[in-house]
Amino acid sequence: MSRTGTWRPVLSRSVLLRHDRVRGADLLVLPERVVVLRGAAGHIVRLCDGSHDVQGIVDELGARFPDEPVADEVPVFLGKLRDEGWLG
């Protein structure tokens, strides 16, 4: 089974996704830290609502961004967020 398998990513309880209008950037707000999301990262994290599995997220983003390497990059990105403890 792949690392992502049937995993349905969802933000951890202590992590909030916010959009900073001043910076024009999406942020992950953690208890003692803020992470500025760059590029399409906010689009990816927004789909981490527990209703999409990783393949579903890849499919949806692939439809939105057909010329981008979504299938290669999104699972890696999600795995990194899970390793940080920001996704469950």
Number of C-alpha atoms within 10 A of each C-alpha: 5 6 9 15 10 13 15 19 24 20 21 13 10 11 18 14 17 16 14 11 8 6 9 8 15 22 21 19 16 15 9 5 9 14 11 16 17 11 9 12 16 19 15 18 23 14 21 20 13 14 13 18 19 23 17 14 24 21 16 16 20 16 12 12 12 11 8 12 12 20 15 10 11 21 18 14 14 20 17 13 16 16 11 9 13 21 22 15
